[in-house]
Amino acid sequence: MITTLVVVAFVAAYVLIATERIHRVAAALWGAAAMVVLGAVDAKTAFFSEETGVDWNVIFLLLGMMLIVGVLRQTGVFEYLAIWAAKRARGRPFAVMVMLVVITAVASALLDNVTTVLLVAPVTLLVCDRLGVAPVPYLIAEAMASNIGGTATLVGDPPNIIIASRSGLSFNDFLVHMAPIATLLVVVFIGLCWLLFRKGLAHDPERAAAVMGLDEREAIQDRALLVRSLVVLALVLAGFMAHSLTGLEPSVVALMGAGALVALSRREPRDYLRDVEWPTLVFFAGLFIMVGALVHVGVVEQVGHALSDAVSGRLLLGSTVILWGSAVLSGVIDNIPYVATMAPIVRDLAGGIGADQQHRALWWALALGADLGGNATAVGASANVVILGIAARNDHPISFWRFTKYGLVVAAVTVAVAWGYLWLRYFAFA
């Protein structure tokens, strides 16, 4: 009975988020409160459980990077990058979009995708302001590019880290098996951007000419702070990539970097706290509690076992079901608890570290489905939620359905291409 009530409460909250009858933060908090009232979660499972509670690593990673971005903004570096990018693209809107998509995808393979969009979004807003074009198509494209680029490496997306720890797959395994399809998908996505967004990318020759006459170096306001900020940012990024050696979580590294940069900047708290997306952080907390309740009462596990029973040793069918099933579910619930729940099931199906490539294809199917499926809806991936928060804060709100109508197309096409890759590489020519 409680399982049914939890599912009903989750669906109701999700409908409120999707229809935007009330603000998404209020809807997420309502859903989280409903889970507590129903007894599906308590303080321990909501705030202290790694499997079913708020993922504080995500919350504090976001907070740390938002503070770093807040200090960086004081230097004028985002204005510099905006003018530089617009000049290199000669003011042509679609060329700017391609440049930003490629930068976002590559950066998301090296960093986590949330950090990437936090750094790229301010530049995008300034570029669009200079060129006189609407920033919403660019922001949507960057969120999706970050999810696609994040599939390429072990550190690009949090689900990949979970999969690596449960499967024994290495950084090089991800690079060899996932980077080729991620590269292909970026090319496919650029083509989709032309089909989906070209009507809203009007070229303004006068604005483009004005941008070409600007000197980006004049945008830098505080060179000393810029140098200190770039050094701290470089150390933070190095800390992210050295996670396997140091054992420090990215959230800890981000908070350490934020603390160091705040101390070095000697700015007033109001100067850098204004860039913290507090509504986004609260929304994430509520969403984590809602999804955690589904995990706690066994809904996600039941879905996983149903997939396992359907596969029954047929590896191509198993890869197909896991890929598409993960894509669908990751568009609705956060992919981190989903992958954490599915990993033991896939491990049983795929076998141990010495398994052949066809068995390992099940792991790649899980990674691709979870990462690419996040593009399907506005709440399917952390990067999407962050982009929506930044857009709303800068008076360019993106509705749930505006994002989702593009996301469903992108998710369907990229997952279909990923299925073709799995079939060709691991089954047709194995």
C-alpha positions in Angstrom: 0.0 0.0 0.0 2.7 2.5 1.0 4.6 1.7 -2.3 1.5 2.7 -4.3 1.1 5.9 -2.3 4.7 6.8 -2.8 4.5 6.3 -6.5 1.3 8.4 -6.6 2.9 11.2 -4.6 6.0 11.1 -6.9 3.9 11.3 -10.0 1.8 14.1 -8.6 4.9 16.2 -7.7 6.4 15.4 -11.2 3.2 16.6 -12.8 3.3 19.9 -10.8 6.9 20.3 -12.0 6.1 19.6 -15.6 2.9 21.7 -15.8 4.5 24.6 -13.8 1.2 25.2 -11.9 3.5 26.0 -9.0 7.2 26.8 -8.9 9.3 23.7 -9.3 11.1 24.4 -6.0 7.7 24.4 -4.2 6.7 21.2 -6.1 9.9 19.4 -5.1 9.5 20.4 -1.5 5.9 19.3 -1.5 6.9 16.0 -2.9 9.7 15.6 -0.3 7.2 16.4 2.5 4.7 13.9 1.2 7.4 11.2 1.3 8.1 12.0 5.0 4.4 12.0 5.9 3.8 8.7 4.1 6.7 7.2 6.2 8.8 6.3 3.1 11.7 8.3 4.5 12.8 9.7 7.8 15.6 12.1 8.9 18.1 9.3 8.6 17.2 8.1 5.2 16.6 11.6 3.9 19.8 13.3 5.1 22.4 10.6 6.0 21.8 7.7 3.7 24.1 7.5 0.7 21.6 5.3 -1.2 18.3 7.1 -0.5 19.1 10.5 0.9 20.2 13.9 -0.3 23.4 13.6 -2.3 25.4 16.2 -0.4 28.4 15.7 -2.7 26.3 17.1 -5.6 24.9 20.0 -3.4 28.3 21.1 -2.1 30.0 20.6 -5.5 27.4 23.0 -6.9 27.8 25.5 -4.0 31.6 25.5 -4.3 31.6 26.0 -8.0 29.0 28.7 -7.8 31.1 30.6 -5.4 34.2 30.3 -7.6 32.1 31.5 -10.6 30.9 34.4 -8.4 34.5 35.6 -7.7 35.6 35.0 -11.4 32.8 37.2 -12.6 34.3 40.2 -10.7 37.4 40.0 -12.9 35.7 40.6 -16.2 37.0 37.3 -17.7 33.5 36.2 -18.8 33.2 39.4 -20.9 36.6 38.7 -22.3 35.7 35.2 -23.4 32.3 36.3 -24.8 33.9 38.9 -27.1 36.7 36.5 -28.0 34.2 33.7 -29.0 32.0 36.1 -30.9 34.9 37.5 -32.9 36.3 34.1 -33.7 32.8 33.1 -35.1 32.6 36.4 -36.9 29.3 37.2 -35.2 27.5 34.3 -37.0 25.0 32.9 -34.5 25.1 29.2 -35.5 28.9 29.3 -35.7 28.9 30.6 -32.1 26.5 27.8 -31.1 28.8 25.2 -32.7 31.8 26.6 -30.9 30.1 26.7 -27.5 28.7 23.1 -28.0 32.1 21.7 -28.8 33.8 23.5 -25.9 31.1 22.3 -23.6 31.3 18.7 -24.8 35.1 18.5 -24.5 35.2 20.2 -21.1 32.4 17.9 -19.8 34.6 14.9 -20.7 37.4 16.2 -18.5 35.3 17.7 -15.7 31.9 16.9 -14.5 29.1 18.3 -16.6 27.6 20.5 -13.9 30.9 22.3 -13.4 31.2 22.8 -17.1 27.8 24.5 -17.6 28.4 26.7 -14.5 31.5 28.0 -16.3 30.1 28.2 -19.9 26.6 29.6 -19.2 27.8 33.1 -18.1 29.9 33.4 -21.2 26.9 32.4 -23.3 24.7 35.0 -21.8 27.2 37.7 -22.6 27.8 36.5 -26.1 24.1 36.5 -26.9 23.7 40.0 -25.4 26.5 41.3 -27.6 25.0 39.7 -30.7 21.4 40.6 -29.9 20.2 37.0 -30.1 18.0 35.0 -27.6 20.3 32.9 -25.3 17.7 30.2 -24.6 18.6 27.9 -27.6 22.3 28.2 -26.7 21.7 27.3 -23.0 19.5 24.3 -23.9 22.1 23.1 -26.4 24.9 23.4 -23.9 23.1 21.4 -21.3 22.6 18.6 -23.8 26.1 18.8 -25.1 27.4 18.5 -21.5 25.4 15.3 -21.0 26.7 13.9 -24.3 30.3 14.9 -23.7 30.2 13.5 -20.2 29.7 10.0 -21.5 33.2 9.9 -22.9 35.2 9.3 -19.8 35.0 7.8 -16.3 34.9 11.3 -14.7 32.6 13.0 -17.1 29.3 12.0 -15.4 28.7 10.7 -11.9 26.9 7.5 -13.1 30.1 6.6 -14.9 32.0 6.7 -11.6 29.5 4.4 -10.0 29.7 2.0 -12.9 33.5 1.9 -12.8 33.5 1.2 -9.0 31.0 -1.7 -9.4 32.4 -3.2 -12.6 36.1 -2.9 -12.3 36.3 -0.9 -15.5 39.2 1.5 -15.7 39.6 5.1 -17.0 41.2 3.7 -20.1 38.3 1.3 -20.6 35.9 4.2 -20.7 38.2 6.1 -23.0 38.5 3.3 -25.5 34.9 2.2 -25.5 32.9 5.4 -24.8 35.0 8.2 -26.3 34.4 7.1 -30.0 30.6 7.0 -29.6 30.6 10.3 -27.7 32.6 12.0 -30.5 30.1 10.7 -33.1 27.2 11.8 -31.0 28.6 15.4 -30.7 28.7 15.5 -34.5 25.1 14.2 -34.7 24.0 16.7 -32.1 25.5 19.6 -34.0 23.3 18.5 -37.0 20.3 18.3 -34.7 21.1 21.9 -33.4 20.8 23.1 -37.0 17.4 21.4 -37.4 16.0 22.4 -34.0 17.3 25.9 -33.4 18.2 27.5 -36.7 15.0 29.5 -37.0 15.8 31.3 -33.8 19.3 32.2 -34.8 18.8 35.5 -36.7 22.0 37.2 -37.8 22.3 41.0 -37.1 25.1 42.4 -39.3 25.3 45.7 -37.4 25.8 44.0 -34.0 28.3 41.5 -35.5 30.3 44.4 -37.0 30.2 46.2 -33.6 31.5 43.1 -31.8 34.3 42.7 -34.4 35.5 46.2 -33.5 35.8 45.5 -29.7 39.0 44.8 -27.9 38.4 41.9 -25.5 41.4 42.8 -23.4 39.6 46.0 -22.2 37.0 43.8 -20.5 39.4 42.6 -17.8 38.8 44.7 -14.7 41.1 43.1 -12.1 44.2 41.3 -13.6 45.7 40.4 -10.2 42.4 38.7 -9.0 42.1 37.0 -12.4 45.6 35.5 -12.0 44.8 34.2 -8.5 41.4 33.0 -9.6 42.8 31.0 -12.6 45.5 29.4 -10.4 42.8 28.3 -7.9 40.5 27.1 -10.7 43.4 25.1 -12.2 44.1 23.5 -8.9 40.4 22.6 -8.4 40.2 21.0 -11.8 43.4 19.1 -11.1 41.9 17.9 -7.9 38.8 16.6 -9.8 41.0 14.6 -12.2 43.2 13.3 -9.4 40.2 11.9 -7.5 41.4 8.3 -7.9 44.8 9.1 -6.4 43.8 11.5 -3.6 40.5 10.0 -2.6 39.1 13.5 -2.2 35.5 13.9 -3.4 34.9 16.7 -6.0 32.6 18.4 -3.5 35.4 18.7 -1.0 37.8 20.0 -3.7 35.3 22.6 -4.9 34.6 23.8 -1.3 38.4 24.1 -0.6 38.9 26.0 -3.8 36.0 28.3 -3.0 37.3 29.0 0.5 40.8 29.8 -0.8 39.5 32.0 -3.6 37.1 33.9 -1.3 40.0 34.6 1.1 42.3 35.7 -1.7 39.7 37.9 -3.4 39.1 40.1 -0.3 35.6 40.9 -1.6 32.5 41.4 0.4 30.2 38.3 0.7 27.4 40.0 -1.2 29.7 40.3 -4.3 30.1 36.5 -4.7 27.0 35.1 -2.9 24.7 36.8 -5.5 25.8 34.1 -8.0 24.7 31.2 -5.8 21.6 29.6 -7.2 19.9 28.9 -3.9 16.5 27.8 -5.5 18.4 25.3 -7.6 20.2 23.8 -4.5 16.8 23.5 -2.7 15.2 21.9 -5.7 17.9 19.3 -5.9 17.5 18.5 -2.2 13.8 17.9 -2.6 14.2 15.9 -5.8 16.8 13.7 -4.1 14.4 12.9 -1.2 11.6 12.1 -3.7 13.8 9.7 -5.7 15.3 8.3 -2.6 11.8 7.3 -1.4 11.3 5.3 -4.6 14.6 3.5 -4.0 13.8 3.0 -0.3 10.4 1.3 -0.9 11.9 -0.9 -3.7 10.3 0.6 -6.8 13.6 1.1 -8.7 14.8 -2.4 -7.6 11.6 -4.0 -8.9 12.1 -2.4 -12.2 15.7 -3.6 -12.3 14.7 -7.2 -11.5 12.0 -7.1 -14.2 14.7 -6.1 -16.7 16.9 -8.9 -15.5 14.1 -11.5 -15.9 13.3 -10.2 -19.4 16.9 -10.6 -20.5 17.5 -14.1 -19.3 21.0 -14.6 -20.9 20.3 -13.0 -24.3 23.0 -10.4 -24.4 21.9 -8.3 -27.4 18.4 -8.2 -26.0 19.8 -7.4 -22.6 21.9 -4.5 -24.0 18.9 -3.1 -25.8 16.5 -3.3 -22.9 19.1 -1.8 -20.5 20.0 1.0 -22.9 16.4 2.1 -23.7 15.0 1.3 -20.2 17.8 3.3 -18.6 17.2 6.2 -21.1 13.5 6.3 -20.3 13.9 6.1 -16.5 16.8 8.6 -16.4 14.6 11.1 -18.1 12.2 10.9 -15.2 14.3 10.2 -12.1 17.8 11.3 -11.2 20.3 8.9 -12.9 22.6 8.7 -9.8 20.4 6.6 -7.5 19.1 4.7 -10.6 22.5 3.6 -11.6 23.5 2.8 -8.0 20.5 0.5 -7.8 20.9 -1.1 -11.3 24.7 -1.7 -11.0 24.5 -4.9 -8.8 21.8 -6.3 -11.2 24.0 -5.6 -14.3 27.0 -7.0 -12.5 25.2 -10.3 -12.1 24.2 -10.3 -15.8 27.6 -9.1 -17.1 29.9 -11.3 -15.0 33.2 -10.3 -13.4 36.2 -8.3 -14.6 37.3 -11.1 -16.9 34.0 -11.1 -18.9 34.1 -11.0 -22.7 33.2 -7.8 -24.6 29.6 -8.9 -25.3 29.0 -9.2 -21.6 30.7 -5.9 -20.9 28.4 -4.3 -23.5 25.7 -4.4 -20.8 27.8 -2.0 -18.7 28.2 0.4 -21.7 24.5 0.1 -22.4 23.8 1.2 -18.8 26.2 4.1 -19.0 24.9 5.3 -22.4 21.3 5.0 -21.4 21.7 6.8 -18.1 23.8 9.6 -19.5 22.0 10.2 -22.8 18.5 9.7 -21.3 19.1 12.7 -19.0 18.6 14.9 -22.0 15.0 13.8 -22.4 13.4 16.2 -19.8 14.3 19.4 -18.0 14.9 17.5 -14.8 16.6 14.4 -16.3 20.1 15.5 -15.5 21.8 17.8 -13.0 23.2 20.0 -15.8 19.7 20.6 -17.1 18.4 21.8 -13.7 21.4 24.1 -13.3 20.9 25.7 -16.7 17.2 26.3 -16.0 18.2 28.0 -12.7 20.8 30.3 -14.4 18.3 31.1 -17.2 15.6 32.1 -14.8 17.9 34.2 -12.7 18.9 36.2 -15.8 15.4 36.8 -16.9 15.4 34.2 -19.7 13.1 31.5 -18.2 13.0 28.1 -19.8 9.8 26.2 -19.2 9.8 22.4 -18.5 8.1 21.7 -21.8 10.2 24.0 -23.9 13.3 22.1 -22.8 11.6 18.8 -23.0 10.2 19.2 -26.6 13.8 19.4 -27.8 15.2 17.0 -25.3 12.9 14.1 -26.3 14.1 14.4 -29.9 17.8 14.6 -29.0 17.5 11.7 -26.5 15.7 9.5 -29.0 18.2 10.1 -31.8 21.3 9.8 -29.7 20.1 6.7 -27.9 19.2 5.1 -31.3 22.7 5.9 -32.6 24.2 4.5 -29.4 22.2 1.3 -29.9 23.7 1.0 -33.5 27.2 1.5 -32.1 26.6 -1.3 -29.4 25.2 -3.7 -32.0 28.0 -3.1 -34.6 30.9 -3.1 -32.2 30.0 -5.8 -29.8 27.7 -8.2 -31.7 27.7 -7.8 -35.5 31.5 -7.7 -35.8 32.5 -9.1 -32.5 
